[in-house]
């Protein structure tokens, strides 16, 4: 099958425009240390950053440290995080903190393999924690990053891990963390899941998806 990734020159141009569009892009979750980063990121799965930011001040007041969270129970934590979704999130957070106390000397590990050994922590969550808490260059592929990068042609993949690999190949390492934020913001504001706002998108002259849409519109005429 023909690879639909853009040329290197076009990818450079896409990244330049994204950096100009979102010069201040950064995490929208509130946190101030690796423990808070981990908990907020775990809560954000299938929830919104806004909702997570509403509950975390009280969560961190009640459970200010990994040790205090490890001593809690899922039943105690759940009422504080209920509005962010499933009860399993409370269970995973408490169990993850207990594992951190038992196996990692009470400190969130800055290491992919150790992070993904924690309950409820997949590669995407681990990448976000590594980037935001430890400044390790990573590209966390969430639903927005996956959709936007494959529509544009930064990647041409059918799953998140392949998308992550392809993005790491075409984006300079120094831009990995920023590119994650650029793509999320573009996905939220312009390249929306159901109805991408292609007509006002400043990347439309470079975008594979838009080119295909234009082609099929013209054959319908
Ligand atoms: S042109 Fe459309 S599909 Fe392409 S990036 Fe912009 S909004 Fe998304």
Boltz pocket constraint, residues with backbone or C-beta under 6 A from the ligand:
constraints:
  - pocket:
      binder: B
      contacts: [[A, 148], [A, 151], [A, 152], [A, 190], [A, 191], [A, 192], [A, 196], [A, 197], [A, 198], [A, 199], [A, 201], [A, 202], [A, 203], [A, 204], [A, 207], [A, 208], [A, 209], [A, 210]]
      max_distance: 6.0
